[in-house]
Amino acid sequence: MATQSLLDEIQQLLDSELCESALQLAELECKPRLHDPHVPIPERLALLRTYSRCHSSLNQHSASLHAITEFVSGPTRAQLSSEDLEQIVRDISDARWALGEHDLCLAQLRQIPRRHRTVRDVARMARCAELVHSSDARDLYKELLVRQPNATEAYAFVHSRGAGAPFDGSTRHDVASITMARTMMRRLEYKAAASELQRLARRHRSNAHVVALHATCLFMLDDVRQSRILYERARALDPMLMHEMGAYSALLMQENDAHAVYALGSQLLRTDQTRPEGWTAMARFLAMTGQTQEALALVWKAQALAPSCAAAYCAEGGIQLLCECPEEAAKMYAKAHALEPTAQTY
């Protein structure tokens, strides 16, 4: 079978969520070609990434990591360009991240020369440094702000540590606008917040965080159709986006779109299992399919990871209602409202 046809067939299986079948085909067809010197390097790299992705789709991240390191540790390494090696470093760091090995993920990404690091590289490094309490977390977030001035999470991290970062006036103005919009949202003034975010979005059309906040405002105003369009636009702009995804999973559950809730939860968990959004989405999916006890277990995990995450308590409120426990549901909605007032918990 031609390489491209094979890759397309495996991708179709993955897209159809037939992950075990995809892995079986990859084991049979991809793995033997990885070390075949007659197969061109670009094809072998494409085969490797597909084979690795099959393992990752089944949460077999250790197997994915082993496949990559075995490939790059052999004689093939001498034939790889510097660009190829940098991409392999990123693939290894993705596996380390998925395994929760944040210190090793950070060390891996440090191998990429500073001038070749992408915004995604720097963002991942900064988050890892924060999680392992590395002293250079602040510097990495500063670097992220230079590359992406509206990275509000980075601004908040640096600002909270009293660093006199050299932010320009436009950055301060944009952060102030987002802060004002969030304040309006907490007051349930969604129309005013949406207008502020819309003005900000005109200046920064590629800022996923702004687009996602705007989507949440529209969701709370019951404009579900436009809200969903904006959430998907935000995810297209930044596939690693986590902010506002708790609200998006609530929207999809309200729309009774179990497949979309599952797809969202799966992607969020692949991105970061240390945050609550993915667990909350998967809890909602299980609740939609009648697995309420399993759903409660996942939403409690989300709450344990982030005790101040209002979306996790809001999700539990909905699940408790499905369990016919209105008193428990009321407690959870009240807790969610105390943490972050929304139209859903009002």
N, C-alpha and C positions, 0 to 999 in steps of 0.2 A: 504494500500500500504506500502511495506517495506521502511524503511527510505532511504536506499541507492538508491533504484529504484526511489523514489520521488526526491531525490537530483539530480540524473542523468537526470531525465526528465526536471526538472526546468533549469538545466544548458544547456540542449539542446535548450530550448526555448530562453534563454539569448544569446547563441551563434548564434542563428538564428535571433537575434534582435527582437524577439517577447516579448518585455519586459513587456507589459501590461498583456499578457497571463500568463507570468511567475509569475507576482505579484498576479494575481487572484488565480493561483494554490497554491502559497505560503500562501495566506490569508486563503484559504480553508483547506489546509492540514498541513502546518508548524505551523501556529500561535497557533492552539488549543493544539499542542503537547508541546509547549515551557514550560508550567507550569504543565505538567502531571508528577506527581512523579513516575509513573510507567515506564517512558521513561528514559533510562540511561543518565547520564550527558553528556558523549561524543556525543551522538546522538542529545541531545537538543542543545548543542553548535553548532554542524554542521547545524542544522535546523535554529538556530538563525542567523548564518552568511549568510546562503542562503537567508533567509527572508530579512535581512538587505541589502544584495547585490541587491535584486530585487528592493527595494525602491531606492537605489543609482543609479541603471541603468536608472531610470526615473527622476533623479535629485531631488528625494524626500528625501533630506538628513536629514531634521528635523524629518521625520517619521522614518528614519533609526536610528537616534540618540535616539528617544523615545523608540523604540523597545528594543534597547540594554540596556538603563538605567532602563527601567521597569523590564527587566529580572534580571539584577544584583542587583536591589534594593529589590527584594523579598526574600522569604525564601530560594531560591535556592543558594544564595550567600554563605551560610555556607557550602555547599557541593562542592564548587569550590576550586581547588588547587591554589597555588600561581602562577603557570605557566598559568592556565586558566585565572586568574584575570589580569595578565600582558597582555595577548593577548586581553582581553576585553578592557583594557586601550588603547591599540593600535587601536582597532576598533572605540572606542569613539573619539580618537584623529583624526582619518581619517575623521569622520563625521564633527568634529569641523573645520578641515582644509577645507573641501569642502564647508562649510558654511561661510568661511572667518573669523572664530573666532580664529585668530592666537594666541591671548593671552591665551584663554582657552585651545587651542590645546597644547601650551607649558606647561601650568600648569598640564594638564593631563599626558603628557609624563614624567614630573618630578617625578611622582609617581613610575615610574619603577626604581628600584635600579640601580645605576651606573654600577655595574658589570654585570647586565643582559641586558643592552641596546645594541641593534644591531647598525650596521653602519647606517641603515635606520632611526632608532630612533634619533640618534645624528644629522644626516643630517637634519631631519625634525625640530628638536629642534633649531638648529642653524639658519635655514631659518626663523622660526617663531620669534626667538629672534631678528633677523635683521629687520624683518618687523615691529615689535612693538617697535623697538629702545631700546631693553633691554640692560642693561649694561654688561650682561654676554654673549652677542653674540660672542665676540672675543674668550672667553674661550671655548665656545662650538665648534667654528670652529677649535680651536687648538686641542681639543679632537678628532674632526673628522680627522684632519691631522695625528694624532698619529695612528688612526685605519686604515686610507686610505691615505697613504702618497702622492698619486698623485691626490688628490682632489684639482684641480687647482683653483676652485672658492673659496674654503676655504683659500688657500694660498694667493690669491689676496686680500681677505677681511682682513686677519690678517696683511699682509705686508703693505697695504694701510693705516693702522692705526698706523704704526710705532712701532709695537710690536716686541720685540726681541725674537721671538719664536724660540725654540730650534730645528730648522730643520737640518737634517743631510745633508751631502754633496750629497748623491745620490738624495735626494728630490730636492735640489736646481738645480742639473744637469738636472733632468727630467723636471722641470718647465721651465728651460732655453731652453730645446729642444722644448717644446711645444710653447714657446714664439717665438722662431726662425721659427718654422713651420708656425705659424700664420702670422708672418711678410712676409714670402715667399708667402703665400696665398694672402695677401693684394697686393703684387707686381705681382700677377697672375702667379707666378712661381710654378705651381702645381706639376710638376714632381719632382722638388727638395723637395718640402714640403712633398709629398707622400713618398719619400725615407726616409726622416728624421723620419716621423711618423711610417713607417714600421720598422725602427731600434728600435724605442722606444717601439713599440708593441711587439717585440720579448722579451723584458724584462718584460713587463707588459701586458700579454695576456688577463687579466681580467679587464683592465681599459676601461670602456665604452666610456669615453670622448675621449681617443686617437683613439679608433676604429671609432667613429663617425666622428672625424676630417679627418681621412684617407678616409672614405666613401665620404665626401664632396669633397676632392681633386679628387677622381676618377670620381665623378659626373661631376665636371668641366672639366675633361679630356674626357668626353663623354663615359666613361666605365660604362654605366648605370647598366648593369647586376651585375658586381662585387660590384658596389657601393651599390646597393639595398641589396645584401647579407650582406655587412658589417653594414649597418644601422640596419638591423634586428638583427644581432649579438650584436650590441651595446645595443639595446633595451632589448634583452634577458639577457644581463649582468646586466643591470640596468633599470628595468621597469619604474622608475621615471625620466629617463633621459630627459632633455629638450634641452640641447645644440645641435645645428645642426639640430634640428627637423624642423625648418623653411625651410632649404634646402631639407630635405627629403620630405616634403609635395610638394615642387616644382617638385622634381623628379617624384613623383607619379602622379602629375597632368600632367606632360609631357608625362608619360606613359598612360594617359587617364584611370587610374584605380580609378574611383570615389569611389568604395567600400573601397579600401585601404585608400584613403584620409579621408573618413568619420571615419573609424575605428581608424586611427591615431589621428585625431582631437578629437574624443570622449575620447580616453585614456588620451591625454594630458590635456584636460579640467578637467577630473576626478583627475588628479595629481595636477594641480596648475592653478587656474583660474586667478591668479594675474600676470601671465606671458603671453606674446603675442603669443607664438607658437601654442597653441591650437586654439585660435581665428583665427589666420592666416590660419591654415589648414581647419577649418570649412568654412571660407570665400572662400577658393579655391574650396571646395566641392560644395557650393551653386552656385558659378560661373559656375562650370562644368555642373550643372543641370539647367542652364538658369536663376537662381534667382540672377541676377547681382546686383540689388539694395540692396537686403538683404545681399549679399556678401560684398558690399561696407560698409554697416553699421558695419559688424563684423570686417573688416580690419581697419576701423577707430577706433574701440574700442581697437584693438591690438596696434595701434599707440599711442593712449592716454595712455595705460598702460606702454608702453616703447617707448618714442619718438626717441630713438636712435637705434631702431631695424630695420636694413636694410631690413630684409626679409619681414617685413610688408609693406614697401613701394614698394618693388619689386613685392609683391603679388598684391598690388593695381595697379601697372603698367599693369600687365597682365589682370586684371579685366577691367580697363579702355579701353584697346584694344578691349575686347569683347563688351564693350558698344559703340564702334566706336568713341572713344575720344582720338585720337592719341597724341594730344598736351598735354593733362593731363597725358597720359601714359608716354610720354617722360620726363615730369617734375618729376614723381615719380621714374622712373628709374635713372634719374640724382641724385635725392636725395639719393636713395639707394646706388648708386655708391660712392657718397661723404662720406657716413657713413662707408661703407665697400665694397671696389671694388671687384667685382667678374666677372667671364667670362660671367655670365648671363646679367649683366648690362653694360658691356664694350661697 
